[in-house]
């Protein structure tokens, strides 16, 4: 089997499995005052310190959550409520049009239920938000902006945003910026302090850690109202008994991923560039979507090293996916909804790709277990697969 | 064979797929998403492609151990079936959307896609029999027989179709589903038109066509008896919901006899005036070779019931059917399906879309 869907989830690393397995058989609620509780708490705090150290944050800035979706919701809604509570004029949310649904739908929910006004930040043809786009959106009225949310790197097309520059623009007006760095941690140099973001989302299962474990890095001075109320375990911003094994596994994975990020990025970039070069030779009309990945943004690569996202003219993504699946190659059409129907990607549409072409898209995402043999397997299959998918055409679409 | 099993999430298509697997075929399950109104796929609509139905189909595929995908045919379905359904009613005809779906989606768009992707056949949970002789026959279970809505398929389409449940009564299919561990074994049958989950066809049409008032006219006297909100509210043979505020002079119920879409006139009258002795159909389709002369057969003019011995013949592009015994409720837009009676299951010869009913035959 050739697994090229690491952006969906990637195998746990051995360090994480080992640390988590040990913690699973150890008793203790981190909030308890006795020995077992103190032992659990110590493990949690060591994990917090390890994650903070790996990502340029203070330990007190690490808020444990259940993953990317919770972290995104907490940042977007919590910061909106806190900023609006401090000044009722602050009701405008600025978010990029290519955010993950966890941000997109949270913002939309604020608009529909909490009186938020949304300014969707336009992206360029690569899916990138430019600093002057943000500056212009803020300039409409700097006093009514509650927060800005722009992802570090796009989960579909891999384009990296200039987060440092964007945070700087926002900071000039005292506006907090949240960034969803779910895809970035582990391959890109992510430094919370240097980036200047007020809040940053990461999740375990995209970087070799467990499912159901994530973090919101939340600046010490950044007000954020809680979504979950209860024991107030995490700075009163997040309640719920701490999941010690998951936190330990997450910390082990983050430590491993960040330590090996430069080497891994180089390896993945080489594999990815090989895949792109050879695939476009086999299928000359395949279009690589997103930044070509040959330049730098904030001292890192301009595209996620493991990401290769293509559109294949006159093909349907679901045909391509099924045929590759039958050949033992697992990848993704981009974004899926609850019923499992591939809808034309909002990311591609925001980038100006036409709907028809957008439907014929595939994302190959490489990760820490990927090899040259995986790339060879794709190359061996892709030509006939595209030819066959093309003959099947766009059967679900209107003929006109 | 490589078989694509269309899985609706119901018990019949689940057992059909199971039987295809048991027969040794290489089976892939596909659920067709047919509704794409924004929001409905995320929040769950009721009807043809609810998230629940897709889930049920997926769970059946899991039990069978076959790959499963959801394919989006919403645009083709909207164009070929829903838009057609509305346009047909607007034109004063009575369409059969299941038949159109088989003709234009399942055994056209889906089958074409399947063949192009390397499959040999499409398998569905329709109750009909398709034997090695290539003949399409009624199902063993007469109450469940769906050969009527498959009669639009030509021989080259039928050559790539599998209907594995047609040889078993419905109760047997449910029992088999239970034995096979399929959770849909006791899922209720679907009755409504899938894209009108409320079952209120008139409201569905009114929302799309608006009010187009016209007169209700007595077929015999020509007297205007009242008015109506649009011809799309009526079907030939309909008795209820005519909106007449007074009984007929003879005290007997009145029925819709005819619909004239251009003037918006709906003609009503006594039951005996419903009886027709012949009909004309357009776009005839043959499951085998087209006949060269008159064919003795049994004609069926709606999905359930409406059978009469008949003689059918081609007149240019038109199919002319002479009924040996009169039939009521022959509505333009419905299909006339011709069967050849056979002890091994009546054989479908062909079909056409009814354009005209004749109340007195004149050769």
Interface residues (C-beta under 8 A of the other chain):
Chain A: X318 X319 X321 X322 X323 X325 X326 X337 X338 X339 X340 X341 X342 X343 X388 X389 X391 X392 X393 X395 X396 X397 X398 X399 X400
Chain B: X28 X33 X36 X41 X42 X49 X51 X54 X58 X67 X69 X70 X71 X72 X73 X74 X75 X76 X79 X109 X110 X112 X113 X116 X117 X118
